[in-house]
Amino acid sequence: DQRIIYVNPSAEAMFEYPAAKLLRHPLAQLLPTRFHARHAQHVADFAASAASARLMQNRTAIVARRRDGSEFPVEASILKVRQQDALLMAVILRDVTAQQRAQASLDQYARRLQALHQMDQAILAAHTPRDVARAALAHLRQLIPYHLASIVAFEESSAELTVLAVATHSPTAETAVVFHDPREDARWREVVARAVIAPRQEDDGLAEILPGAGAHSYMIMPLLVQEKVRGVLSLGADSEDAFGRENMRIIQEVARPVAMAIQQALLLDTERRQRALAETLQQVAGVLNSTLDREQVLRTILEQLARVVDYDSASVMLLDEDELQVVARRDVGVERPFSRLPFGALPHVREVLEEARPVVIADTAVDPRWHATPVTEYIRCWLGVPLVVKRVVIGILNLNKVTPNSYSEQDARIVVAFADQAAVAVENAQLYTRAVQEIFERKQAEAALQAERARLAQRVEERTVELTAANAQLARALRTRDEFLANMTHELRTPLNAILGLTDVLQLGLHGELTAKQRDMLHTISASGARLLELVDDILDVAQIEAGRLQLSLYPMSIAGVCQSSMQLIAPLAAARQQPPPEVDVAPETDVIWADELRVQQILVNLLNNAVKFTPPGGRTGLTVRQDAARDATLFTVWDTGIGIRPADLRRLLGGADGPQPFVQLDSGLNRQYEGTGLGLSLIYRLTELHGGSLTVQSAVGQGSRFTVALPNRWPEPGEEEAAPPGAASGPLVLLAEDNERLLRLLAARLLGAGYRLLLAHNGHEAVHRARETPPDVILLDLQMPELGGLAALR
């Protein structure tokens, strides 16, 4: 009758019955009622069988019931026991609750792995970020029951959010954006920043962003790639506390591969878009290079733009005073007419034009900047990009969509590239139009110019005949002048030389003694003749300089010597005007320069002569010589304490186009006080220029004047042919080698003055080279020179 005759203490504990409550009671009271029939059948079958036991490996799992009515799974083994011809059955029971729970966990984990594997396969097979996100949400529903879900991506280079996928039980489009509102990007990023450390479930203010789609609990999980947030996975449920720790662990497992797949898809999508962008821009560039037809280029730009940025309509508008004129348009589906828009009344257009930057109106229904017109009522999302030529905005390229939130910052960057091409097309067309107009105007101008040229050619021909005659006459005049000067100098010098010579003979007393009065008269004749001869020489020098025929004889010149000789010539004139001898101040460092000594003396004598002439009796005159290191020049300054020169007279005296002009005198009246021809200053200036120098004047009325002649410290390079003073061409040739430049110049001046010809060297090697090249008559060597000494050079 299957009544219990024995229970062990473990059975008492398992079923929570004392032994007294079990003994003599049927075993069925430890089983749920629904298992009674099955239990009875099982016992009968076992009793009728030949088996003496059902071992543990053949055990059958059943459900037992405790004293309190709670059920739990057990494993049972039955044994047949014969005792005094009675058949007893021993039942061994084991509680397998924990085992079944572990098995259930394993089965659930296996199902999760299978679902994750299927998700991995699905997201790996997806090609775009949106496909990856949609596949992830579809397979995630097998692991976690949710009511709403979305995946949002973050743009790495901007603050822009992009909804990749949405899953919802609601069929309405309004619930499509579950946890993303484009106007709440900043709050989104704030929430995500706090969610990076761990997924969040508690109330953190995000509920205010939810659009009221019935989500009473939510979970957000950042999608991380290399510790950087690339997006967010969000789940919502219509019940409270719907997501537990196990769900959180599943989400964490899902987030990693989804983030990687989305990142990879984004990179591939970016590469595809960039390639498509490059291809479209290349095609646009090809059209741009092949035609100047503005309409054709703009039409191609709009067609190619549609390959990389979707739009329902797009247009190019150019500024025309205070209006925008649509010059190119492309519509998808519905054709719309061209129009003119007063941009001053459109805030979004004015913003693009004034700030010269792209503007995106994500939703025209809520953006206060949008100003609808009858032709723009269909637009829900607008993107405008300025057309810029040489930093000046000339128009707008705009794209329109009938759905909101269609354009991103990435789209704006792409459109900017096309806008640049459109701006180039407009500029090229404008340049072409202007070029055509300019060519037309130029042809007209050329025709007029050609007629004018014909008239001018006739006039030029007439003038050429006149100029040819004038040039011939001028050439004859120049030849006549030269012949006149040559004849005059010859004709004047010949009798003058005779007069001066005979005067000298008479003064010597060779034809008898002369009286004092006769001597005075002869002295006057001699002085006047000498003065007249100087005048003839000056006129001849000026003429030769102007004709370019005066040549300088440059050689080392002793500065002290030329100054002293000039003073000796001027001293008698100063004494005659009751003035002390001119003062001479030559700086010690000024010794020798390379110049024409006779011409330098002529310069100094003329300057000193003027200084003495325009200084009253008792006044002072002088000559100062200094070195100017900055200009590498020697400065000869002749000064006086005479009458000075007014600024206006100074400008008249020196203001000629080529410096002082001949025969210009400040005191030029018939009753003038100071004698002279006006040749001196002109001759000084031209002789200074021939030396490569300059002449400067400082003067004030009543305070005297300072005339400064600057002559360059020129010295020939080794190997340059040295000049020699007149009369030295046939003297012995001396090779002078000295490394001290100052001493070399001094010795050279003395040797040249003594009639020698010179070869100069600055060291022993140079001396040997010069001696081999031109054997000298005499060699003078410094014993101690760099590189090669004197004795070594001689050897």
Stockholm file with secondary structure:
# STOCKHOLM 1.0

chainA/1-795         DQRIIYVNPSAEAMFEYPAAKLLRHPLAQLLPTRFHARHAQHVADFAASAASARLMQNRTAIVARRRDGSEFPVEASILKVRQQDALLMAVILRDVTAQQRAQASLDQYARRLQALHQMDQAILAAHTPRDVARAALAHLRQLIPYHLASIVAFEESSAELTVLAVATHSPTAETAVVFHDPREDARWREVVARAVIAPRQEDDGLAEILPGAGAHSYMIMPLLVQEKVRGVLSLGADSEDAFGRENMRIIQEVARPVAMAIQQALLLDTERRQRALAETLQQVAGVLNSTLDREQVLRTILEQLARVVDYDSASVMLLDEDELQVVARRDVGVERPFSRLPFGALPHVREVLEEARPVVIADTAVDPRWHATPVTEYIRCWLGVPLVVKRVVIGILNLNKVTPNSYSEQDARIVVAFADQAAVAVENAQLYTRAVQEIFERKQAEAALQAERARLAQRVEERTVELTAANAQLARALRTRDEFLANMTHELRTPLNAILGLTDVLQLGLHGELTAKQRDMLHTISASGARLLELVDDILDVAQIEAGRLQLSLYPMSIAGVCQSSMQLIAPLAAARQQPPPEVDVAPETDVIWADELRVQQILVNLLNNAVKFTPPGGRTGLTVRQDAARDATLFTVWDTGIGIRPADLRRLLGGADGPQPFVQLDSGLNRQYEGTGLGLSLIYRLTELHGGSLTVQSAVGQGSRFTVALPNRWPEPGEEEAAPPGAASGPLVLLAEDNERLLRLLAARLLGAGYRLLLAHNGHEAVHRARETPPDVILLDLQMPELGGLAALR
#=GR chainA/1-795 SS CCBCCCCCHHHHHHHTCCHHHHTTSBGGGGSCGGGHHHHHHHHHHHHHSSCSEECGGGCEEEEEECTTSCEEEEEEEEEEEEETTEEEEEEEEEECHHHHHHHHHHHHHHHHHHHHHHHHHHHHHCCSHHHHHHHHHHHHTTTSCCSEEEEEEECTTSSCEEEEEEEESCCSGGGSSSSCCGGGHHHHHHHHHHHSSSCBCSCSSGGGTSCSSSCSEEEEEEEEETTEEEEEEEEEESSTTCCCHHHHHHHHHHHHHHHHHHHHHHHHHHHHHHHHHHHHHHHHHHHHHHCCCHHHHHHHHHHHHHHHSCCSEEEEEEEETTEEEEEEEEESSSCCCCCEECGGGCHHHHHHHHHTSCEEESCTTTCTTCCCCTTTTTCSEEEEEEEEETTEEEEEEEEEESSSSCCCHHHHHHHHHHHHHHHHHHHHHHHHHHHHHHHHHHHHHHHHHHHHHHHHHHHHHHHHHHHHHHHHHHHHHHHHHHHHHHHHHHHHHHHHHHHHHHHHHHHTTTTSCCCHHHHHHHHHHHHHHHHHHHHHHHHHHHHHHHHTCCCCCCEEEEHHHHHHHHHHHHHHHHHHTTCCCCEEEECTTCCEEEECHHHHHHHHHHHHHHHHHTSCTTCCEEEEEEEETTTTEEEEEEEECSCCCCHHHHHHHHCSTTSSCTTCCSSCSTTCSSCCCSCHHHHHHHHHHHTTCEEEEEEETTTEEEEEEEEECCCCCTTSCCCCCTTCTTSCEEEEECSCHHHHHHHHHHHHHTTCEEEEESSHHHHHHHHHHSCCSEEEECSSCSSSCHHHHHC
#=GC SS_cons         CCBCCCCCHHHHHHHTCCHHHHTTSBGGGGSCGGGHHHHHHHHHHHHHSSCSEECGGGCEEEEEECTTSCEEEEEEEEEEEEETTEEEEEEEEEECHHHHHHHHHHHHHHHHHHHHHHHHHHHHHCCSHHHHHHHHHHHHTTTSCCSEEEEEEECTTSSCEEEEEEEESCCSGGGSSSSCCGGGHHHHHHHHHHHSSSCBCSCSSGGGTSCSSSCSEEEEEEEEETTEEEEEEEEEESSTTCCCHHHHHHHHHHHHHHHHHHHHHHHHHHHHHHHHHHHHHHHHHHHHHHCCCHHHHHHHHHHHHHHHSCCSEEEEEEEETTEEEEEEEEESSSCCCCCEECGGGCHHHHHHHHHTSCEEESCTTTCTTCCCCTTTTTCSEEEEEEEEETTEEEEEEEEEESSSSCCCHHHHHHHHHHHHHHHHHHHHHHHHHHHHHHHHHHHHHHHHHHHHHHHHHHHHHHHHHHHHHHHHHHHHHHHHHHHHHHHHHHHHHHHHHHHHHHHHHHHTTTTSCCCHHHHHHHHHHHHHHHHHHHHHHHHHHHHHHHHTCCCCCCEEEEHHHHHHHHHHHHHHHHHHTTCCCCEEEECTTCCEEEECHHHHHHHHHHHHHHHHHTSCTTCCEEEEEEEETTTTEEEEEEEECSCCCCHHHHHHHHCSTTSSCTTCCSSCSTTCSSCCCSCHHHHHHHHHHHTTCEEEEEEETTTEEEEEEEEECCCCCTTSCCCCCTTCTTSCEEEEECSCHHHHHHHHHHHHHTTCEEEEESSHHHHHHHHHHSCCSEEEECSSCSSSCHHHHHC
//
